[in-house]
Each structure stands twice: as C-alpha cells, then as structure tokens.
Amino acid sequence: MTVTEQAPAAQGFFAMLRQTPVSLRIGAVILLVHLFVAVTGPFWAPYGYSQMGAGLPLAPASLVHPFGIDQLGRDVFSRVVHGGHVVLLLSLSGTALGLVIGSIIGLLSGYAGGIIDNVVQRLLEALISIPFLVLALLAMVAAGPELSGNPVLVVLVVALVYAPRIARMARTAAIEIATRDFVTIARLRGESAWSVMRRELFPNATGILLVEFALRAGYAPVLIGSLGFLGFGLRPPTPEWGLMISENRSLLLIAPATVIGPGLALASLVVGLNLFTEGLARILGRTVKLGVQQ
C-alpha cells in the first residue's frame, strides 16, 4: 500500500476517534491502565502481597513505599498492585454471570408473556426491592461460615444481586423485539422459544445488554469492596482493596497513606468504568445517569 493510500485510512481513523465521546476515551485509558497493572503487576511489584519486613511498621509514604507500610510491615503499594487482578476478576466474573442469568430469564420471560411473565416479574421485583448490600449480606449469611471468604461465593453473590436488574432490562428489550416481523416468521416456522431467544432476541438485544453489563460492572468493585470492608468478603491476607481499607482504617490518623492508597485505586477503577459506560451508552443511544444505581 502506498503512502497516498494510507493517508485516507489514517484520516478516517482519526475522524472516527474525534467522534467518540470524550468520556469513553478517558474511561478507556483508565481501564487500560488498571488492566495493565492487573496483568503485569505481580511481576514488577517490589514485594509480595503478604511479605512482611518490607520496612518499619507504620512508616509514612515515601519514594520507596508510595503508600507507606502497614502495621505488619507489608508494603501497601505492592499489595494494591497485587490486588488489581483480584478486584477485576471478581467484578467482571460476577457481572458476566449475572448478565448470562439475567439475560436468559428476562428474554424468555418477555417472549413468553402471560402468567409466566407475571410470576417471574413478581419474583424479580421482590429481589430488586431489597437494597444491594442487604441482599448481598443475606446471601453471604445464608451460605454459611464454611464458605465465608470463598472467591466463588463472592462471584455468585455479585451475580445474584445484578441478575434481577439485568433481567428487567432484557425483558423490556424482548417485548419490543418480539413484535418485529422476523420474530413472527420464526414463530411461524415452528421454532422453540429457546431457539427464538438465541437466534432472534439475543442478537438484537446485544446493545442494551452490553451497556447494562458495563453499568453493573462499574458498581461491582464497590459492592465487593463493601463486603470486604464489613468482613464478609475475601479473607486476609488477600489484597482485596475493600479489605485493605478495613484493615488499615484504624491507622487513618497515624498512617493515612495505607488507607488512601487502596481507596484511590478503588475510586479510579469505578470512575473509569462509569466514564466508559457513559460513552458507550451515548454511542448505543441509551442515556445512563452516573452515580445512580437502577
């Protein structure tokens, strides 16, 4: 390809980039930084996440230890870096599982209609009426102490909290899509409800579900961090950011960097996810109000 042929392609790319919402670009940059740290962090972190003797306990922030040293002599910066993949993996896994469950329930319920839809919606409304954190805590308690601190349980709890809300959005999309001609033709061909959902409803609801996934993923780190802060999440010495804030909260006046470090990491991840979601929603034609959980 000649230089003259490459120029229009480059111009087209930059023109498309300029049309992309600023919030999407900023959010994408923040998320890429977090993803880079999550993937590569364990290889370049100065210390292990549970390594003691990294410095004098309760030492303040410095160039060697940007987030200070906790009461056990562990480097907080290294623990924050190691915790990146933990928070991302739990958040994305739980939200993805909730998306799968909620999409199946919502699409089938909206397509079936009638008494099935009414029963499913009443059950979903009962779950949605319970606040996020309260529902998560009830699920944690119901699982029993033997499963407490299990990462799989945290993923399942995140999925349980988000699935009913995703299901309602999927149902709304299914009701609208079910009136289109291609769905009527599929019915006349004698396709099963599952086949119609898989081949017709889901592909056409992908945009709405994608925004819903991004929106819920933006709040998942806060939910997981809240569970860790309250002692219902992962167990020490796992470097989960909410748990780290809880462990070091008594040091806020003595060594504030030990709390500020994981707090900034958690806040920047949530801001990045929310900005990315807002930009994605604009592209796909849906408005998302930041800071409000629906």
N, C-alpha and C positions, 0 to 999 in steps of 0.2 A: 504493500500500500504506500502510495506517495504521500509527501507532506501535505499537498493540496487536498488529498482525500481524507487525511486525518483531521484537518482543521475543522470541517463542518461537524464531524463526530464529537470533537472536543468542545466545540461551541454548544452543541446540543446538550452535552452532559452538564456543562456549567449553567446553561439556561434552565435545565430541569432542577439543578441544585438550588438556583436562586428562587424557584417557585416553591421549594419545600419550606414548610413553616419553620420559623426560627426556633421555636420550642422543640420541634422534632430533632433539629440538628444539635442543639445544646444537649438535649436529653440523650441522644445517641452517643455523643462524645463522653458524657459522664458514665454511661453504661459500658462503653468500650473500655474506659479506664478501670472500672470495677471488674469487668470480665478479665482484663489483662492481669490484674493483681490476683484475682481468684485462681487463674490457671497457672501463673508463673510464681506467685508469691511464696509458696512453700520452698521453692528452690533458692531464692535470694534473701529470704528473711534472715536477719542477723542471728536469731536464736530460735530454738524450738518453742512451740506454744506452751509447753509445760516445763521448760528448762528453768530451774532455779539457779540462783547465784549469778544472774546476768549483771547485777550491780547491787549497790547498797539499797536495802528495802526502803521504800518511800522516797527515793531520790527524785528530785524535781526533773522537769523536762530539760533536755539538753540536746546538743547536736548528735551525740551518740545514742541517746534514748529520747526520741522526739516526744513520746507520750509518757515519759517517766518510768519508774519501777514500782510495781505493786508491793503489797505487804509481804508477799512470799519471795520477793527478789526476782520476779519474772519481768521481762521486757514487754511492756504493754504494746508498743508498736508492732513487735513481732507477733503478738497474739492477735492484734487487729488484722494484720496481713493474713495470717493463717485462717482467721475466721471468715474471710471473704468468700471462699468456696462453700463453706458450711451454710452461710446465710442464703447465698444464691441458689444452692442446690435444694435446700429445704423449701424456699419460697417458690421457685419455679416448678418443682416436682409437685408440691401440694396444689398449686394453682392449676397446673396441667391436669392433674387427676380430677379436680373439681370441675374443670372445663369438660372433660370427657363425660363424667357422670351427669352433670347438669345439662349438657347438650342432648344427650340421649333421652333423658327424662322430659325435657322441655319440648323437643321436636316431636317425640311420639305423643306427648300429651296434647299439644296444639293440633297435630294432624288428626288424632283420634276424635277429640271433641267429646261432647255428651257427658255422660255420668263419669266416665274415666277421667276426663279432663277436670271435672268438678272436684272429684275426690283427691286427685293429685294436687290441685291448686290449694285446697284447704290444708293439706299436709305441709305444703311448701310455705304457706302463709303462717302456719304455726311455728315453723322453724325460723322464718325471717323475723317474726315478732320478738324473738329472743335476741338481745344485743350480741354483737360479735364475740366479745371477750367472755361474756357469761356462758354462751353456748360452747365455746372452746374449753372453758374451765369445767363445765358439766361433763363434756366428753372425756376430758383427762381424768376426772374423778371416777367416772363410770368404767374406764379401762382398768382401774385397779393399780395398786402400788407396784406390782411386779412388772408392769410395762412402763412405769414412770421413767422419763428420760430417754426413752427409745426414739431414735430419729424417725423410724417408720410411723410411730404413733403421732408424732408432730405433723408429718405429711398427711396422714389420714384426717387429723383434726382440721387442718387448713382446708382440705378438700370438703369436709363436712360443712364447714362454715360458709364456703363460697358456692357450693353446688346449687343450693336452693335459689340464690340470686341469679346465677347464670341460667338456671332452668327457666326462670320467668322471662328473661330476655330471649332465650331460644324459643320459648312458646310463642311470644309475640311475633317473632320472625316467621315461625312456622304457619301461624294463622294467616299472615299476609301472603306468604309464598303459596300456600295451599289453594288459593283462588286463581292461580295462573293456569294458562292453557296446558303447559307441558305437564303439570301435575295431574290435570284431568285426563290427559291422554295416557299417562302412566297407570292411572286407576282403571281406565277402560281396557288396557292391555292385561289387567288382572294381576298386576304386581302387588306383592305383600306390603304391609305398612312399613316393615323394616327396609325393604328394597326402595320404596319411595323416599324414605327418610335419608337413606345412604346415597342414593343417586341423584335425587332432585332437591330435597330440602337442605341438607347439609352444605353442598357446594354453593348454594345461593345465599346461605346464611353465614358464610365464612367471614365476610367483612365485619358484621356485627359481633360475631363470636371472637374475632381477633382483637377488636377493641375491648371487649369485655374481659378477655384474658389479660391484656396489658393493664387494664384498670385494676383488676383484682391483684395482679402481681405487684402493683405499686403499693398496696396496703399489706401484703403478706409479710414483708420484713418487720413491719410494726407489730403485727399480731404475734409473730414468732418471738420478737424481742420482748413484748409484754408478757408472754408466757414465761420466758426465761427470767425476766425481772421478778416475777411473782413466785418463782421457784417451781413452776410446773413444766418447764421446757427441758432442754438438754441438761445433763449433769456435768459438774466440774470434773476435770479441767478443760472440757470442751470450750474452745474460744468463740462461743456464740456471743454476738455483741450485746444483746439484751442481758444475758447472764453476766457478762463482764461489767456492765453498768451497775447491776445489782451487787456484785461482789465488791466493787470499789466505791459504792455510794457513801459509805461511812468515811471515806478519805477525801470527800469533796472539798473540805476546807484545808486539809493538810497537803494533799497532792491532787489538785483538781485536774491535772492533765490525764490522770488514769481514768477519769470519767469522761472528760471532753473528747479524748481520742476515739473510743468506740461510739460515742454519741455522734460525733461528726461523720464517721463512716456510715452509720445507720441513716442519718439525716440526708447525706448526699446521695445515697442509693435511692431513697424514697423520692427525693426531688427529681433525680434523673429519670426514674420510672414514670413519675407523674407528667413531666415535661414531654417525654417521649409519647405517652398516651394521648396527651392533648393534641400534639402534632399529628399523630396517627388518626385520631378521631376527625380532625379537620379534613384530612385527605379523603377519608372514607365517608365524610358527610354526616358525622354524628358529633354533637356537642357534649363534652364532658366537663362538668364543673369540678375544678380541682379542690381538694380538701374536703369533699363531701362524699361519704360512703353511701351508696344507694342500696 
